[in-house]
Amino acid sequence: MIKLKEVPPFKDEREESSFWDEHDVTEYFDMQKAKPVRFSNLKKTTKSISLRLPVDMIEELKVKANAMDVPYQSLIKMFLTNALKIA
């Protein structure tokens, strides 16, 4: 059995992040005992973009979105997500 190193105490997250950038986690934790976890409540980071669309296209999107009872920007995201899946 491999002797695992002890994780040092950290002053803050920045110091901890810097430590793990330079050290191998397998020297500190028994990865055979690791269990998969799911962080279901995490939200993806988003970024605002500016997108120029023809006015008639925006109006058509708004009509379709209204029929589906969703905001038109959410409908655009749904369309983009589907397009990326099939691309």
VENWONOR-V461537 format. One record per run of one state. SS is the DSSP state (helix for helix, strand for strand, loop for the rest). FROM is the first residue (numbers start at 0). TO is the last residue. If there is no record, write none. Layout:
((SS,FROM,TO) (SS,FROM,TO))
This chain:
((loop,0,11) (helix,12,21) (loop,22,23) (helix,24,26) (loop,27,29) (helix,30,32) (loop,33,53) (helix,54,67) (loop,68,70) (helix,71,85) (loop,86,86))
